[in-house]
Amino acid sequence: MRVTVDLPPTQHRELKAWAAAAAEELGRARVTNQDIMKALLARMFADSTLADQIITDLSKSQ
């Protein structure tokens, strides 16, 4: 399944910078957006506190 996310330019730059820093810390050539999303989703599904925080964030953003 493919998921596309539109990000504002600022968030896109922040994501790219974070991915580059993570790759450096991990000793990898790169960390992809897919790598990040898979890790975030796995953590969200496993951590009910985090899932609740995301629900709260979503309720505030509407």
PyMOL Python script that loads the backbone (N, CA, C, O; Angstrom):
from pymol import cmd

cmd.read_pdbstr("""\
ATOM      1  N   MET A   1       0.845  -1.169   0.000  1.00  0.00           N
ATOM      2  CA  MET A   1       0.000   0.000   0.000  1.00  0.00           C
ATOM      3  C   MET A   1       0.895   1.238   0.000  1.00  0.00           C
ATOM      4  O   MET A   1       1.933   1.255   0.661  1.00  0.00           O
ATOM      5  N   ARG A   2       0.507   2.241  -0.717  1.00  0.00           N
ATOM      6  CA  ARG A   2       1.241   3.509  -0.755  1.00  0.00           C
ATOM      7  C   ARG A   2       0.434   4.578  -0.036  1.00  0.00           C
ATOM      8  O   ARG A   2      -0.794   4.619  -0.111  1.00  0.00           O
ATOM      9  N   VAL A   3       1.150   5.428   0.653  1.00  0.00           N
ATOM     10  CA  VAL A   3       0.543   6.565   1.337  1.00  0.00           C
ATOM     11  C   VAL A   3       1.340   7.804   0.947  1.00  0.00           C
ATOM     12  O   VAL A   3       2.570   7.803   0.996  1.00  0.00           O
ATOM     13  N   THR A   4       0.642   8.837   0.566  1.00  0.00           N
ATOM     14  CA  THR A   4       1.296  10.091   0.193  1.00  0.00           C
ATOM     15  C   THR A   4       0.915  11.147   1.215  1.00  0.00           C
ATOM     16  O   THR A   4      -0.248  11.255   1.606  1.00  0.00           O
ATOM     17  N   VAL A   5       1.893  11.922   1.643  1.00  0.00           N
ATOM     18  CA  VAL A   5       1.651  12.980   2.619  1.00  0.00           C
ATOM     19  C   VAL A   5       2.175  14.284   2.044  1.00  0.00           C
ATOM     20  O   VAL A   5       3.325  14.362   1.610  1.00  0.00           O
ATOM     21  N   ASP A   6       1.340  15.296   2.041  1.00  0.00           N
ATOM     22  CA  ASP A   6       1.767  16.630   1.628  1.00  0.00           C
ATOM     23  C   ASP A   6       2.233  17.380   2.872  1.00  0.00           C
ATOM     24  O   ASP A   6       1.485  17.515   3.841  1.00  0.00           O
ATOM     25  N   LEU A   7       3.462  17.862   2.838  1.00  0.00           N
ATOM     26  CA  LEU A   7       4.018  18.603   3.960  1.00  0.00           C
ATOM     27  C   LEU A   7       4.313  20.028   3.546  1.00  0.00           C
ATOM     28  O   LEU A   7       4.676  20.286   2.398  1.00  0.00           O
ATOM     29  N   PRO A   8       4.156  20.960   4.482  1.00  0.00           N
ATOM     30  CA  PRO A   8       4.602  22.322   4.198  1.00  0.00           C
ATOM     31  C   PRO A   8       6.123  22.314   4.012  1.00  0.00           C
ATOM     32  O   PRO A   8       6.802  21.447   4.561  1.00  0.00           O
ATOM     33  N   PRO A   9       6.656  23.247   3.263  1.00  0.00           N
ATOM     34  CA  PRO A   9       8.105  23.272   3.006  1.00  0.00           C
ATOM     35  C   PRO A   9       8.961  23.217   4.268  1.00  0.00           C
ATOM     36  O   PRO A   9       9.994  22.547   4.284  1.00  0.00           O
ATOM     37  N   THR A  10       8.548  23.904   5.312  1.00  0.00           N
ATOM     38  CA  THR A  10       9.328  23.908   6.557  1.00  0.00           C
ATOM     39  C   THR A  10       9.403  22.509   7.158  1.00  0.00           C
ATOM     40  O   THR A  10      10.479  22.057   7.549  1.00  0.00           O
ATOM     41  N   GLN A  11       8.267  21.823   7.235  1.00  0.00           N
ATOM     42  CA  GLN A  11       8.271  20.464   7.790  1.00  0.00           C
ATOM     43  C   GLN A  11       9.079  19.520   6.906  1.00  0.00           C
ATOM     44  O   GLN A  11       9.769  18.634   7.411  1.00  0.00           O
ATOM     45  N   HIS A  12       8.999  19.703   5.610  1.00  0.00           N
ATOM     46  CA  HIS A  12       9.760  18.847   4.701  1.00  0.00           C
ATOM     47  C   HIS A  12      11.261  19.014   4.949  1.00  0.00           C
ATOM     48  O   HIS A  12      11.996  18.027   5.005  1.00  0.00           O
ATOM     49  N   ARG A  13      11.712  20.253   5.097  1.00  0.00           N
ATOM     50  CA  ARG A  13      13.132  20.497   5.395  1.00  0.00           C
ATOM     51  C   ARG A  13      13.525  19.884   6.733  1.00  0.00           C
ATOM     52  O   ARG A  13      14.594  19.287   6.859  1.00  0.00           O
ATOM     53  N   GLU A  14      12.652  20.034   7.733  1.00  0.00           N
ATOM     54  CA  GLU A  14      12.935  19.462   9.050  1.00  0.00           C
ATOM     55  C   GLU A  14      13.030  17.934   8.978  1.00  0.00           C
ATOM     56  O   GLU A  14      13.907  17.334   9.600  1.00  0.00           O
ATOM     57  N   LEU A  15      12.140  17.319   8.231  1.00  0.00           N
ATOM     58  CA  LEU A  15      12.163  15.868   8.075  1.00  0.00           C
ATOM     59  C   LEU A  15      13.451  15.414   7.397  1.00  0.00           C
ATOM     60  O   LEU A  15      14.082  14.454   7.838  1.00  0.00           O
ATOM     61  N   LYS A  16      13.839  16.096   6.337  1.00  0.00           N
ATOM     62  CA  LYS A  16      15.070  15.733   5.625  1.00  0.00           C
ATOM     63  C   LYS A  16      16.289  15.900   6.530  1.00  0.00           C
ATOM     64  O   LYS A  16      17.181  15.052   6.533  1.00  0.00           O
ATOM     65  N   ALA A  17      16.329  16.986   7.293  1.00  0.00           N
ATOM     66  CA  ALA A  17      17.449  17.221   8.205  1.00  0.00           C
ATOM     67  C   ALA A  17      17.486  16.154   9.292  1.00  0.00           C
ATOM     68  O   ALA A  17      18.554  15.651   9.641  1.00  0.00           O
ATOM     69  N   TRP A  18      16.313  15.811   9.826  1.00  0.00           N
ATOM     70  CA  TRP A  18      16.250  14.788  10.868  1.00  0.00           C
ATOM     71  C   TRP A  18      16.715  13.439  10.317  1.00  0.00           C
ATOM     72  O   TRP A  18      17.475  12.726  10.973  1.00  0.00           O
ATOM     73  N   ALA A  19      16.263  13.093   9.124  1.00  0.00           N
ATOM     74  CA  ALA A  19      16.639  11.822   8.498  1.00  0.00           C
ATOM     75  C   ALA A  19      18.149  11.761   8.268  1.00  0.00           C
ATOM     76  O   ALA A  19      18.765  10.715   8.471  1.00  0.00           O
ATOM     77  N   ALA A  20      18.742  12.872   7.848  1.00  0.00           N
ATOM     78  CA  ALA A  20      20.192  12.907   7.629  1.00  0.00           C
ATOM     79  C   ALA A  20      20.938  12.731   8.946  1.00  0.00           C
ATOM     80  O   ALA A  20      21.935  12.011   9.001  1.00  0.00           O
ATOM     81  N   ALA A  21      20.463  13.382  10.006  1.00  0.00           N
ATOM     82  CA  ALA A  21      21.096  13.243  11.323  1.00  0.00           C
ATOM     83  C   ALA A  21      20.945  11.814  11.845  1.00  0.00           C
ATOM     84  O   ALA A  21      21.883  11.261  12.420  1.00  0.00           O
ATOM     85  N   ALA A  22      19.780  11.222  11.648  1.00  0.00           N
ATOM     86  CA  ALA A  22      19.550   9.843  12.081  1.00  0.00           C
ATOM     87  C   ALA A  22      20.461   8.885  11.326  1.00  0.00           C
ATOM     88  O   ALA A  22      21.023   7.965  11.920  1.00  0.00           O
ATOM     89  N   ALA A  23      20.611   9.093  10.033  1.00  0.00           N
ATOM     90  CA  ALA A  23      21.494   8.243   9.228  1.00  0.00           C
ATOM     91  C   ALA A  23      22.928   8.337   9.746  1.00  0.00           C
ATOM     92  O   ALA A  23      23.620   7.327   9.871  1.00  0.00           O
ATOM     93  N   GLU A  24      23.360   9.547  10.042  1.00  0.00           N
ATOM     94  CA  GLU A  24      24.707   9.753  10.585  1.00  0.00           C
ATOM     95  C   GLU A  24      24.880   9.006  11.910  1.00  0.00           C
ATOM     96  O   GLU A  24      25.884   8.325  12.119  1.00  0.00           O
ATOM     97  N   GLU A  25      23.900   9.140  12.795  1.00  0.00           N
ATOM     98  CA  GLU A  25      23.960   8.471  14.104  1.00  0.00           C
ATOM     99  C   GLU A  25      23.966   6.954  13.962  1.00  0.00           C
ATOM    100  O   GLU A  25      24.618   6.255  14.738  1.00  0.00           O
ATOM    101  N   LEU A  26      23.242   6.452  12.975  1.00  0.00           N
ATOM    102  CA  LEU A  26      23.142   5.005  12.766  1.00  0.00           C
ATOM    103  C   LEU A  26      24.277   4.444  11.912  1.00  0.00           C
ATOM    104  O   LEU A  26      24.402   3.228  11.768  1.00  0.00           O
ATOM    105  N   GLY A  27      25.099   5.321  11.349  1.00  0.00           N
ATOM    106  CA  GLY A  27      26.183   4.864  10.482  1.00  0.00           C
ATOM    107  C   GLY A  27      25.686   4.344   9.144  1.00  0.00           C
ATOM    108  O   GLY A  27      26.293   3.455   8.547  1.00  0.00           O
ATOM    109  N   ARG A  28      24.582   4.901   8.681  1.00  0.00           N
ATOM    110  CA  ARG A  28      23.992   4.479   7.413  1.00  0.00           C
ATOM    111  C   ARG A  28      24.140   5.580   6.383  1.00  0.00           C
ATOM    112  O   ARG A  28      24.345   6.743   6.729  1.00  0.00           O
ATOM    113  N   ALA A  29      24.038   5.214   5.127  1.00  0.00           N
ATOM    114  CA  ALA A  29      24.107   6.204   4.054  1.00  0.00           C
ATOM    115  C   ALA A  29      22.889   7.122   4.089  1.00  0.00           C
ATOM    116  O   ALA A  29      22.995   8.316   3.809  1.00  0.00           O
ATOM    117  N   ARG A  30      21.733   6.558   4.435  1.00  0.00           N
ATOM    118  CA  ARG A  30      20.528   7.372   4.525  1.00  0.00           C
ATOM    119  C   ARG A  30      19.460   6.653   5.329  1.00  0.00           C
ATOM    120  O   ARG A  30      19.506   5.438   5.518  1.00  0.00           O
ATOM    121  N   VAL A  31      18.507   7.428   5.793  1.00  0.00           N
ATOM    122  CA  VAL A  31      17.284   6.925   6.406  1.00  0.00           C
ATOM    123  C   VAL A  31      16.154   7.495   5.552  1.00  0.00           C
ATOM    124  O   VAL A  31      16.051   8.709   5.378  1.00  0.00           O
ATOM    125  N   THR A  32      15.323   6.628   5.030  1.00  0.00           N
ATOM    126  CA  THR A  32      14.266   7.071   4.121  1.00  0.00           C
ATOM    127  C   THR A  32      13.008   7.488   4.887  1.00  0.00           C
ATOM    128  O   THR A  32      12.825   7.140   6.054  1.00  0.00           O
ATOM    129  N   ASN A  33      12.162   8.230   4.207  1.00  0.00           N
ATOM    130  CA  ASN A  33      10.867   8.576   4.794  1.00  0.00           C
ATOM    131  C   ASN A  33      10.082   7.311   5.126  1.00  0.00           C
ATOM    132  O   ASN A  33       9.367   7.264   6.126  1.00  0.00           O
ATOM    133  N   GLN A  34      10.216   6.295   4.293  1.00  0.00           N
ATOM    134  CA  GLN A  34       9.539   5.021   4.543  1.00  0.00           C
ATOM    135  C   GLN A  34      10.045   4.393   5.837  1.00  0.00           C
ATOM    136  O   GLN A  34       9.253   3.889   6.634  1.00  0.00           O
ATOM    137  N   ASP A  35      11.361   4.420   6.050  1.00  0.00           N
ATOM    138  CA  ASP A  35      11.929   3.891   7.299  1.00  0.00           C
ATOM    139  C   ASP A  35      11.326   4.604   8.507  1.00  0.00           C
ATOM    140  O   ASP A  35      10.948   3.977   9.496  1.00  0.00           O
ATOM    141  N   ILE A  36      11.247   5.921   8.402  1.00  0.00           N
ATOM    142  CA  ILE A  36      10.731   6.732   9.506  1.00  0.00           C
ATOM    143  C   ILE A  36       9.266   6.425   9.763  1.00  0.00           C
ATOM    144  O   ILE A  36       8.865   6.228  10.910  1.00  0.00           O
ATOM    145  N   MET A  37       8.462   6.381   8.703  1.00  0.00           N
ATOM    146  CA  MET A  37       7.036   6.123   8.876  1.00  0.00           C
ATOM    147  C   MET A  37       6.769   4.735   9.456  1.00  0.00           C
ATOM    148  O   MET A  37       5.898   4.578  10.312  1.00  0.00           O
ATOM    149  N   LYS A  38       7.507   3.734   8.998  1.00  0.00           N
ATOM    150  CA  LYS A  38       7.321   2.388   9.538  1.00  0.00           C
ATOM    151  C   LYS A  38       7.636   2.350  11.031  1.00  0.00           C
ATOM    152  O   LYS A  38       6.909   1.729  11.807  1.00  0.00           O
ATOM    153  N   ALA A  39       8.724   3.020  11.434  1.00  0.00           N
ATOM    154  CA  ALA A  39       9.099   3.043  12.848  1.00  0.00           C
ATOM    155  C   ALA A  39       8.068   3.812  13.670  1.00  0.00           C
ATOM    156  O   ALA A  39       7.693   3.379  14.760  1.00  0.00           O
ATOM    157  N   LEU A  40       7.611   4.948  13.153  1.00  0.00           N
ATOM    158  CA  LEU A  40       6.611   5.732  13.874  1.00  0.00           C
ATOM    159  C   LEU A  40       5.307   4.957  14.036  1.00  0.00           C
ATOM    160  O   LEU A  40       4.726   4.936  15.121  1.00  0.00           O
ATOM    161  N   LEU A  41       4.852   4.329  12.972  1.00  0.00           N
ATOM    162  CA  LEU A  41       3.600   3.575  13.048  1.00  0.00           C
ATOM    163  C   LEU A  41       3.722   2.389  14.002  1.00  0.00           C
ATOM    164  O   LEU A  41       2.812   2.138  14.793  1.00  0.00           O
ATOM    165  N   ALA A  42       4.823   1.667  13.939  1.00  0.00           N
ATOM    166  CA  ALA A  42       5.012   0.528  14.844  1.00  0.00           C
ATOM    167  C   ALA A  42       4.977   0.991  16.294  1.00  0.00           C
ATOM    168  O   ALA A  42       4.372   0.343  17.148  1.00  0.00           O
ATOM    169  N   ARG A  43       5.632   2.120  16.565  1.00  0.00           N
ATOM    170  CA  ARG A  43       5.653   2.647  17.931  1.00  0.00           C
ATOM    171  C   ARG A  43       4.254   3.090  18.354  1.00  0.00           C
ATOM    172  O   ARG A  43       3.835   2.814  19.478  1.00  0.00           O
ATOM    173  N   MET A  44       3.519   3.779  17.461  1.00  0.00           N
ATOM    174  CA  MET A  44       2.177   4.248  17.781  1.00  0.00           C
ATOM    175  C   MET A  44       1.239   3.076  18.085  1.00  0.00           C
ATOM    176  O   MET A  44       0.451   3.138  19.029  1.00  0.00           O
ATOM    177  N   PHE A  45       1.324   2.014  17.290  1.00  0.00           N
ATOM    178  CA  PHE A  45       0.448   0.863  17.506  1.00  0.00           C
ATOM    179  C   PHE A  45       0.796   0.106  18.781  1.00  0.00           C
ATOM    180  O   PHE A  45      -0.077  -0.519  19.383  1.00  0.00           O
ATOM    181  N   ALA A  46       2.048   0.153  19.198  1.00  0.00           N
ATOM    182  CA  ALA A  46       2.485  -0.587  20.378  1.00  0.00           C
ATOM    183  C   ALA A  46       2.351   0.211  21.674  1.00  0.00           C
ATOM    184  O   ALA A  46       2.377  -0.368  22.760  1.00  0.00           O
ATOM    185  N   ASP A  47       2.208   1.527  21.571  1.00  0.00           N
ATOM    186  CA  ASP A  47       2.231   2.391  22.747  1.00  0.00           C
ATOM    187  C   ASP A  47       0.917   3.161  22.835  1.00  0.00           C
ATOM    188  O   ASP A  47       0.705   4.133  22.110  1.00  0.00           O
ATOM    189  N   SER A  48       0.036   2.713  23.735  1.00  0.00           N
ATOM    190  CA  SER A  48      -1.286   3.341  23.822  1.00  0.00           C
ATOM    191  C   SER A  48      -1.200   4.783  24.310  1.00  0.00           C
ATOM    192  O   SER A  48      -2.045   5.601  23.946  1.00  0.00           O
ATOM    193  N   THR A  49      -0.206   5.111  25.119  1.00  0.00           N
ATOM    194  CA  THR A  49      -0.044   6.493  25.564  1.00  0.00           C
ATOM    195  C   THR A  49       0.286   7.391  24.381  1.00  0.00           C
ATOM    196  O   THR A  49      -0.285   8.472  24.238  1.00  0.00           O
ATOM    197  N   LEU A  50       1.199   6.949  23.542  1.00  0.00           N
ATOM    198  CA  LEU A  50       1.536   7.714  22.342  1.00  0.00           C
ATOM    199  C   LEU A  50       0.324   7.830  21.429  1.00  0.00           C
ATOM    200  O   LEU A  50       0.058   8.904  20.890  1.00  0.00           O
ATOM    201  N   ALA A  51      -0.408   6.744  21.249  1.00  0.00           N
ATOM    202  CA  ALA A  51      -1.606   6.769  20.406  1.00  0.00           C
ATOM    203  C   ALA A  51      -2.613   7.783  20.942  1.00  0.00           C
ATOM    204  O   ALA A  51      -3.228   8.514  20.166  1.00  0.00           O
ATOM    205  N   ASP A  52      -2.784   7.831  22.260  1.00  0.00           N
ATOM    206  CA  ASP A  52      -3.694   8.802  22.867  1.00  0.00           C
ATOM    207  C   ASP A  52      -3.206  10.232  22.653  1.00  0.00           C
ATOM    208  O   ASP A  52      -4.011  11.134  22.422  1.00  0.00           O
ATOM    209  N   GLN A  53      -1.890  10.442  22.729  1.00  0.00           N
ATOM    210  CA  GLN A  53      -1.333  11.773  22.493  1.00  0.00           C
ATOM    211  C   GLN A  53      -1.594  12.221  21.055  1.00  0.00           C
ATOM    212  O   GLN A  53      -1.879  13.392  20.803  1.00  0.00           O
ATOM    213  N   ILE A  54      -1.496  11.296  20.135  1.00  0.00           N
ATOM    214  CA  ILE A  54      -1.760  11.622  18.731  1.00  0.00           C
ATOM    215  C   ILE A  54      -3.232  11.971  18.534  1.00  0.00           C
ATOM    216  O   ILE A  54      -3.557  12.907  17.802  1.00  0.00           O
ATOM    217  N   ILE A  55      -4.109  11.234  19.174  1.00  0.00           N
ATOM    218  CA  ILE A  55      -5.540  11.539  19.109  1.00  0.00           C
ATOM    219  C   ILE A  55      -5.789  12.951  19.640  1.00  0.00           C
ATOM    220  O   ILE A  55      -6.556  13.712  19.050  1.00  0.00           O
ATOM    221  N   THR A  56      -5.150  13.295  20.737  1.00  0.00           N
ATOM    222  CA  THR A  56      -5.277  14.651  21.305  1.00  0.00           C
ATOM    223  C   THR A  56      -4.785  15.693  20.322  1.00  0.00           C
ATOM    224  O   THR A  56      -5.443  16.712  20.112  1.00  0.00           O
ATOM    225  N   ASP A  57      -3.624  15.445  19.712  1.00  0.00           N
ATOM    226  CA  ASP A  57      -3.079  16.371  18.713  1.00  0.00           C
ATOM    227  C   ASP A  57      -4.046  16.540  17.538  1.00  0.00           C
ATOM    228  O   ASP A  57      -4.252  17.651  17.050  1.00  0.00           O
ATOM    229  N   LEU A  58      -4.632  15.435  17.094  1.00  0.00           N
ATOM    230  CA  LEU A  58      -5.569  15.498  15.978  1.00  0.00           C
ATOM    231  C   LEU A  58      -6.816  16.294  16.335  1.00  0.00           C
ATOM    232  O   LEU A  58      -7.346  17.036  15.508  1.00  0.00           O
ATOM    233  N   SER A  59      -7.281  16.137  17.566  1.00  0.00           N
ATOM    234  CA  SER A  59      -8.495  16.874  17.975  1.00  0.00           C
ATOM    235  C   SER A  59      -8.215  18.370  18.030  1.00  0.00           C
ATOM    236  O   SER A  59      -9.114  19.170  17.772  1.00  0.00           O
ATOM    237  N   LYS A  60      -6.994  18.763  18.358  1.00  0.00           N
ATOM    238  CA  LYS A  60      -6.623  20.174  18.420  1.00  0.00           C
ATOM    239  C   LYS A  60      -6.430  20.794  17.050  1.00  0.00           C
ATOM    240  O   LYS A  60      -6.581  22.004  16.881  1.00  0.00           O
ATOM    241  N   SER A  61      -6.094  19.958  16.065  1.00  0.00           N
ATOM    242  CA  SER A  61      -5.763  20.488  14.740  1.00  0.00           C
ATOM    243  C   SER A  61      -6.980  20.704  13.850  1.00  0.00           C
ATOM    244  O   SER A  61      -6.845  21.156  12.713  1.00  0.00           O
ATOM    245  N   GLN A  62      -8.160  20.387  14.355  1.00  0.00           N
ATOM    246  CA  GLN A  62      -9.363  20.524  13.509  1.00  0.00           C
ATOM    247  C   GLN A  62     -10.037  21.834  13.728  1.00  0.00           C
ATOM    248  O   GLN A  62     -11.059  22.115  13.102  1.00  0.00           O
TER     249      GLN A  62
END
""", "prot")
cmd.dss("prot")
cmd.show_as("cartoon", "prot")
cmd.util.cbc("prot")
cmd.orient("prot")
